[in-house]
Amino acid sequence: MRFFPAILFLGRLLAAFAASMLAPAIVALIYDEPGVSFIFLATAAVTLFFGMGMVLAAQGAAGEVRRRSDLLAFVAAWPVAAAFAAVPLFLLGATPSPVDAYFEAVSALTTSGASVIGDLDAVSRGVVFWRAWMQWLGGLWTIVMAISILPTLGIGAMDAFRSAMPHGEYVGLGTRARQLAATMAGIYGGLTAICAIALWAAGMPPFDAIGYAMSTLSTGGFVTDTAGLGAFDSPLVEGILIVFMLLGAVNFTLFWALLRGRWKALARDPEVPYLIGLALVGTAVITALLFRASGLDAIDALRRGLFTTVSALTTTGFVQPMSVPWPAVLTILVLFLMFVGGSTASTAGGVKLMRARLALGQGRRELARLSHPHGVVAILYGGAPVSERTIQSLATYFILFTTALAALAATLALLGVEPEDALAMAAVSLTNSGSGFDLVTGTAARFALLPETAKWVLSAGMLLGRLELVAALVVFLPTFWRR
């Protein structure tokens, strides 16, 4: 009975997820794929059946507010939804096995962008749309969860998060999530629509424009055909993608505030200056390296440097076709940008700019204590002092992150993956930037050739990254289940 609110929430989530499957079914009909449409409709019916069954089983829990139950629902939402999302991918032959289908679904919903589908041109338009649509939904869910539950739990220093929206009293995940989903869907959907229209005006076909818009705002990085951005090779298209990748990596509560005329919220946000600053510095360094080592002219080097920097920093992972040598030092820079990631309450992955800023503050404080051991040095974030509890939570997060990174890389190496690739794959999975593997290594990721056990490991890594590590691990503690 203690966790019936979690079951109720998951049931309602699955019912909503079933309704979302109508979109690819309609797209499949538009592209004259009735068989594909039927599979999506059948999967939607099965998902709805399970969802409503869970709702009816836990109906008595309506109205209850239980933080542990909310945490369980938050952790279970992604793997449970991915299981149902994988069904049409396997039944339609887009992936050769259920494991591949689950990997693809997890990658989409966590907005990671790693893919086991080698030839997108060989799969149906309904499936291509479903992948982008899953990323879009996953991005929305990421924003809602980052605002509604993580700050209240104080996980991974999230209690330092500065939201531009009013907090109010904690009313439970179900109520809060529904309210936020309705609000954020309008903002998120509006930005996606503007991006799609801009890409269409820049020369993309409507289907590609919509697909890229959903992948861009979700910072997921899925493309709509095998050629990827090479099919367009347009500076205008790349410029539009740069703008909206950056918007996707901004705290979405700021858009809520700006729409209400609260312009001071943007000036007070601690993360936006770091996002812009890192983008500018990264662009300057990468442009200089490309200009010097690759023989590109200044304009082309700047174009590629800016796009690569923004793609990595926002963990989108879009890759431009490169016919020139890739300087080895860029691997380190790209990994660093992916590691940092975007703002809190955005769709971007990484450790988030907020945590990076707090870690720098803690580092400066420790250096100051070397010369003044008894001095009191406060860490400020957004103009407010940060508590010791938050700093301890931050340290716990980074310890778990590095431990998980080492464990994932070692496991992949033991499974036969080359050590360099194992480390890169572990990093891009934990930072939810799987499509950025090409940016890190300069070669195409062959996730489809990995053994099935390695795909399970990477799926776990993507889920851990999106669940902020601490939240995912807490539910495995025996104390979590005790009364």
C-alpha positions, -999 to 999 in steps of 0.1 A, spaced: 0 0 0 29 24 7 39 25 -30 4 25 -45 7 62 -54 37 53 -75 17 26 -93 -11 50 -98 12 76 -113 29 51 -136 -5 38 -147 -16 73 -157 18 79 -174 13 48 -195 -22 58 -204 -8 92 -216 20 74 -234 -5 52 -252 -22 83 -265 11 96 -278 15 66 -300 -14 79 -321 10 104 -336 33 79 -354 2 59 -364 -12 90 -382 22 98 -398 24 62 -410 -10 66 -427 1 99 -443 30 81 -458 9 51 -470 21 26 -444 -11 10 -431 7 -20 -416 30 3 -396 0 23 -384 -17 -9 -372 13 -19 -352 14 15 -334 -23 14 -327 -21 -22 -314 9 -12 -292 -11 18 -279 -40 -5 -270 -17 -29 -251 0 1 -233 -34 16 -224 -46 -18 -211 -16 -21 -187 -18 16 -177 -55 15 -169 -50 -18 -150 -24 -1 -128 -47 29 -123 -76 7 -112 -54 -14 -89 -41 17 -71 -72 39 -73 -74 42 -35 -41 60 -34 -54 91 -52 -47 122 -33 -19 107 -11 14 126 -10 44 104 -2 79 114 -11 94 79 -12 66 68 -35 72 98 -58 109 90 -59 101 54 -69 77 66 -96 103 90 -109 130 63 -111 106 37 -127 91 60 -153 119 58 -179 126 21 -179 89 12 -178 80 35 -207 110 23 -227 98 -13 -225 65 -3 -242 82 21 -266 105 -7 -278 76 -30 -289 68 -13 -323 106 -9 -331 110 -47 -328 77 -57 -344 83 -35 -374 118 -49 -380 136 -16 -373 159 -35 -348 169 -72 -351 162 -81 -315 142 -70 -284 175 -59 -267 183 -36 -296 148 -23 -295 150 -15 -258 184 1 -263 170 24 -290 139 33 -269 160 41 -238 183 62 -259 154 81 -273 135 87 -241 166 98 -222 175 121 -252 209 104 -255 208 98 -293 228 65 -295 214 43 -322 216 7 -333 198 14 -366 225 16 -393 204 24 -423 175 48 -415 166 49 -452 155 13 -449 130 18 -421 95 33 -424 87 69 -420 65 60 -390 95 45 -372 117 75 -380 90 98 -366 86 76 -335 123 79 -327 122 117 -329 88 119 -311 102 98 -282 131 121 -279 107 151 -278 86 134 -251 117 124 -231 129 160 -232 95 173 -219 96 147 -191 131 156 -182 121 193 -178 91 184 -157 110 161 -134 138 186 -129 114 212 -117 88 191 -98 106 165 -78 145 168 -78 147 201 -60 124 189 -32 145 158 -26 178 177 -26 194 150 -48 228 158 -63 228 194 -49 195 201 -67 182 221 -37 205 249 -50 185 250 -82 170 285 -89 136 282 -106 119 312 -121 86 296 -113 69 297 -78 75 266 -58 47 265 -33 40 236 -9 50 201 -20 17 186 -33 30 153 -47 45 143 -80 12 135 -97 -4 168 -91 27 189 -97 38 169 -127 4 174 -144 4 211 -138 40 216 -150 35 193 -180 6 214 -193 26 246 -188 59 234 -202 43 215 -231 31 249 -245 65 266 -242 84 235 -254 60 228 -282 60 264 -293 98 266 -296 97 233 -315 72 246 -339 92 278 -345 123 257 -351 105 234 -376 91 264 -395 125 280 -397 142 248 -409 114 243 -435 119 279 -447 157 272 -449 151 244 -474 144 212 -454 114 191 -464 86 193 -439 91 157 -425 128 164 -419 122 198 -405 98 184 -379 121 156 -370 152 178 -366 132 203 -346 121 177 -321 157 163 -319 171 198 -315 149 211 -287 152 178 -269 190 180 -275 187 143 -285 205 143 -318 186 117 -338 186 124 -375 159 115 -401 180 97 -427 213 79 -430 231 109 -446 223 131 -416 233 168 -419 254 160 -449 222 157 -469 217 195 -465 252 211 -461 236 244 -454 251 272 -432 216 286 -427 203 252 -415 233 249 -391 227 284 -378 191 276 -370 201 244 -352 228 262 -332 202 288 -319 177 261 -309 202 237 -294 212 266 -271 176 273 -263 171 236 -255 200 238 -230 186 268 -211 166 265 -179 130 263 -192 115 281 -163 131 312 -177 109 310 -208 79 309 -185 91 340 -167 100 359 -200 65 352 -214 51 370 -183 74 400 -187 97 390 -159 129 400 -177 150 402 -145 148 365 -142 171 361 -171 196 385 -156 195 367 -122 199 332 -136 234 319 -126 237 294 -154 230 314 -186 263 334 -184 283 302 -180 264 286 -210 272 316 -232 308 319 -219 316 283 -224 301 284 -259 322 314 -268 354 301 -253 349 266 -268 342 281 -302 373 302 -301 396 273 -291 381 247 -314 381 272 -343 418 280 -338 427 243 -336 407 235 -368 422 265 -386 457 255 -377 456 217 -379 431 210 -406 439 236 -433 404 251 -433 399 287 -442 389 311 -413 352 312 -422 348 274 -426 368 268 -394 346 292 -375 314 276 -389 326 241 -378 340 253 -345 308 270 -334 286 241 -345 308 215 -328 311 234 -296 273 240 -293 265 204 -303 289 191 -276 280 215 -248 243 210 -252 249 172 -255 229 171 -287 257 154 -307 248 165 -342 279 159 -364 289 178 -395 306 158 -423 343 163 -420 367 156 -449 397 170 -430 419 156 -402 404 158 -367 430 171 -342 435 147 -314 433 174 -287 397 181 -298 386 148 -283 395 161 -248 378 194 -254 346 178 -267 345 153 -238 349 182 -214 320 201 -230 298 171 -229 307 164 -193 296 199 -183 264 199 -203 237 225 -202 216 242 -176 195 226 -149 158 221 -159 168 220 -196 167 190 -219 206 188 -220 226 161 -203 259 163 -186 265 171 -149 249 205 -155 263 240 -153 250 245 -118 270 216 -104 301 227 -123 297 262 -109 293 249 -73 323 226 -78 344 256 -88 332 275 -58 341 247 -35 376 244 -51 382 282 -45 371 278 -9 395 250 -3 423 270 -18 415 300 3 415 278 34 451 268 27 462 303 35 435 311 61 427 277 78 402 293 103 386 317 78 349 315 70 345 315 32 310 312 19 300 297 -14 275 319 -32 252 307 -60 227 331 -75 236 356 -48 226 332 -20 249 312 3 251 275 -3 246 252 26 271 226 37 244 199 31 243 210 -5 281 208 -8 281 173 7 253 163 -17 274 177 -46 305 157 -35 283 125 -33 271 131 -68 306 135 -83 319 104 -64 290 84 -78 295 98 -112 332 89 -114 326 55 -99 298 48 -124 320 60 -153 348 37 -142 325 7 -136 308 11 -170 340 15 -189 356 -15 -172 326 -36 -178 325 -27 -215 362 -35 -218 357 -69 -202 329 -75 -227 354 -71 -256 350 -34 -264 383 -16 -272 394 4 -241 393 38 -258 358 31 -272 347 17 -239 356 49 -221 340 71 -247 308 50 -247 306 50 -210 311 88 -210 285 96 -236 259 72 -220 263 88 -185 261 123 -200 232 114 -223 251 124 -254 253 91 -271 250 106 -306 281 126 -297 304 95 -299 314 106 -334 324 140 -320 346 124 -294 363 97 -315 360 111 -350 345 77 -361 310 64 -364 297 45 -334 289 9 -342 265 3 -313 247 -23 -333 278 -45 -334 282 -46 -296 273 -78 -277 238 -78 -261 252 -76 -226 271 -44 -236 239 -29 -248 222 -36 -215 252 -19 -197 249 12 -219 211 13 -214 217 13 -177 243 41 -181 218 62 -201 191 57 -174 216 64 -146 226 97 -163 190 108 -169 180 98 -134 207 119 -118 225 88 -105 217 93 -68 179 90 -73 184 58 -92 207 42 -66 186 52 -36 158 28 -45 182 -1 -43 190 6 -7 173 -17 18 164 13 40 143 27 12 119 -2 15 116 -2 52 86 13 70 
